[in-house]
Amino acid sequence: MNDSQNDAPLAPAIQRGRAAAGQDPAKRDQILDGAKNCFLKLGFEAASMNEITAEAGVSKGTIYVYFQNKEELFGSLIERERTAMLTFAEHELNEAQSTAEALQRFGVATTTKMTSDVVIRAQRMVLAVTERMPDLATRFFGPDPFSAIVVLKTFLDAKVASGELRIEDTELAARQFIELSMASSFKRRLFGNLRQEMPAEEISRVVASGVAMFLKFYAA
């Protein structure tokens, strides 16, 4: 009885300690940075947790406090990078002085990131394991409450409400604009037909053409 009474408080205390250890943002980012370097050098399949641990400069015990396996680690890395990109793109939308400027800045931000070497390589890694790990592909490509589509749709909804734009389906319109912005770059980059990142001036030119087409069709 005494042993039980003495042992009872220990489990919650240990759990609290482990949870706290697994919630240090700086340590988590350190692991994710190491994983990012490792994945880019070796690819998803070839990178092992041991190699990620060495690259991140943490112990193996530490890495498993934060992530159960390589798939969870890769998924968390995807979410971190996507959140950073979308936060910036959303800022570009909201800081602009006009709808045309907002769309231009958003289109340039998303196209630049989505066609960068890092993101293209990450997408190829995911596509390579889609058949074997469909959940990972869903996490990478699937719908999300905070995605480029949702961010742009929210912006377009506000413009429709104010009477500036006339759009029946703002989700479709958001998808159309993103396709227009990346019309000459994304698929060519993904499939290897365009090996180098597109110059900033060319991205801006393509996006500007997309903005003009989009507003000509949807202006109230």
C-alpha positions in Angstrom: 0.0 0.0 0.0 2.8 2.4 0.9 4.7 1.5 -2.3 1.6 2.2 -4.4 1.0 5.5 -2.7 4.7 6.5 -3.2 4.7 5.4 -6.9 1.4 6.9 -7.9 2.6 10.5 -8.3 5.7 9.5 -10.3 4.1 8.6 -13.6 2.4 12.0 -14.2 5.6 13.7 -13.1 7.7 11.7 -15.7 5.0 12.3 -18.4 5.1 16.0 -17.6 8.9 16.0 -17.9 8.8 14.2 -21.3 6.2 16.5 -22.7 8.2 19.5 -21.6 11.3 18.0 -23.2 9.4 17.5 -26.4 8.1 21.0 -26.6 11.2 23.1 -26.8 10.8 25.1 -30.1 14.5 25.7 -30.5 15.4 22.0 -30.1 12.6 21.0 -32.5 13.8 23.5 -35.1 17.4 22.2 -34.7 16.2 18.7 -35.4 14.1 19.8 -38.4 17.0 21.8 -39.8 19.3 18.7 -39.6 16.6 16.6 -41.2 16.2 19.1 -44.0 19.9 19.0 -44.8 19.9 15.3 -44.6 16.9 14.8 -46.9 18.3 17.2 -49.5 21.7 15.5 -49.5 20.5 11.8 -49.5 16.8 11.8 -50.4 13.9 10.6 -48.3 14.5 6.9 -48.8 18.2 6.9 -48.2 18.2 9.1 -45.1 18.2 7.2 -41.9 17.3 8.4 -38.4 20.9 7.8 -37.4 22.1 10.1 -40.1 19.5 12.7 -39.3 20.5 12.5 -35.6 24.1 13.2 -36.5 23.3 16.0 -38.9 21.1 17.7 -36.2 23.7 17.2 -33.5 21.3 15.6 -31.0 21.1 12.2 -29.3 19.0 9.5 -30.7 16.9 9.6 -27.5 16.2 13.3 -28.0 15.0 12.9 -31.5 12.5 10.2 -30.6 11.0 12.5 -27.9 10.0 14.9 -30.7 9.3 12.5 -33.6 8.2 8.9 -33.7 9.8 8.0 -37.0 11.2 9.4 -40.2 7.8 9.8 -41.8 6.5 12.0 -39.0 9.7 14.0 -39.1 9.4 14.6 -42.8 5.7 15.6 -42.5 6.5 18.1 -39.7 9.3 19.5 -41.9 6.8 20.0 -44.7 4.3 21.7 -42.5 7.0 24.1 -41.1 8.2 25.1 -44.5 4.7 25.5 -45.9 3.5 27.6 -42.9 6.5 29.9 -43.3 5.8 30.3 -47.0 2.0 30.9 -46.6 2.5 33.3 -43.7 4.7 35.4 -46.0 2.3 35.1 -49.0 -0.7 36.1 -46.8 1.3 39.2 -45.6 2.0 40.1 -49.2 -1.8 40.0 -49.9 -2.7 42.1 -46.9 0.0 44.7 -47.2 -0.7 45.7 -50.8 -2.5 49.0 -51.7 -4.7 47.5 -54.5 -6.1 44.2 -55.6 -3.8 44.1 -58.6 -0.8 44.7 -56.5 -1.9 42.1 -53.9 -2.4 39.4 -56.5 1.0 40.3 -58.1 2.8 40.0 -54.8 1.0 36.8 -53.8 1.6 35.2 -57.2 5.3 36.1 -57.1 5.8 34.8 -53.5 4.0 31.5 -54.1 5.6 30.9 -57.5 9.1 31.7 -56.3 8.8 29.3 -53.4 7.0 26.5 -55.2 9.5 26.4 -58.1 12.6 26.7 -55.9 15.1 23.9 -55.9 14.3 22.9 -52.3 10.6 22.6 -52.8 10.8 20.9 -56.2 13.2 18.3 -54.7 10.9 17.7 -51.8 7.9 17.2 -54.1 9.9 14.7 -56.1 10.8 12.8 -52.9 7.1 12.5 -52.0 6.0 11.5 -55.5 8.6 8.7 -55.4 7.0 7.1 -52.3 3.4 7.9 -53.0 2.4 4.3 -53.8 4.1 2.9 -50.7 3.2 5.7 -48.3 0.0 7.4 -49.5 -0.6 9.1 -46.2 2.6 11.0 -46.6 1.6 12.2 -50.0 -1.8 13.2 -48.7 -0.1 15.2 -46.0 2.1 16.9 -48.5 -0.4 17.5 -51.4 -3.8 17.2 -49.7 -6.2 19.9 -48.5 -5.3 21.9 -45.5 -7.0 24.6 -43.4 -4.0 26.8 -44.1 -3.1 26.5 -47.8 -2.4 28.8 -50.7 -5.9 28.1 -52.0 -7.5 28.9 -48.7 -5.4 32.1 -48.1 -6.3 33.4 -51.6 -9.9 32.3 -51.4 -10.3 34.3 -48.2 -8.9 37.4 -49.9 -11.2 36.9 -52.9 -14.2 36.5 -50.7 -13.6 39.9 -49.1 -13.2 41.5 -52.6 -16.5 39.9 -53.7 -18.2 41.1 -50.5 -17.0 44.7 -51.2 -18.2 44.6 -54.7 -14.8 44.9 -56.4 -14.9 41.5 -57.9 -17.7 39.3 -59.3 -16.9 35.6 -58.7 -19.3 32.8 -58.3 -16.8 30.2 -57.1 -13.9 31.8 -55.2 -12.2 28.5 -54.6 -12.1 27.7 -58.3 -10.9 31.3 -59.0 -8.1 30.9 -56.4 -6.9 27.7 -58.1 -7.1 29.4 -61.5 -5.0 32.3 -60.4 -2.3 30.1 -58.9 -2.2 28.1 -62.2 -1.9 31.3 -64.2 1.0 32.5 -61.9 2.9 29.2 -62.4 1.8 28.6 -66.0 5.3 28.5 -67.5 7.4 27.2 -64.6 5.9 24.7 -62.1 5.4 21.6 -64.2 8.5 22.3 -66.3 10.5 22.5 -63.1 8.9 19.4 -61.5 9.5 17.2 -64.6 13.0 18.4 -65.2 12.4 20.4 -68.4 13.5 23.6 -66.7 16.6 22.7 -64.7 17.4 26.2 -63.3 15.2 28.3 -61.1 13.4 30.9 -63.1 14.8 34.4 -62.9 12.8 36.8 -60.6 12.1 39.1 -63.6 10.5 36.3 -65.6 8.4 35.2 -62.6 7.2 38.7 -62.2 6.4 39.0 -65.9 4.4 35.8 -66.0 2.5 36.7 -62.8 1.7 40.1 -64.2 0.1 38.5 -67.3 -1.9 36.2 -65.0 -3.1 39.2 -62.9 -4.3 41.0 -66.1 -6.2 38.0 -67.4 -7.7 37.3 -64.0 -8.9 40.8 -63.3 -10.2 41.3 -66.9 -12.5 38.3 -66.4 -13.5 38.8 -62.7 -13.7 42.5 -62.4 -17.2 43.6 -61.2 
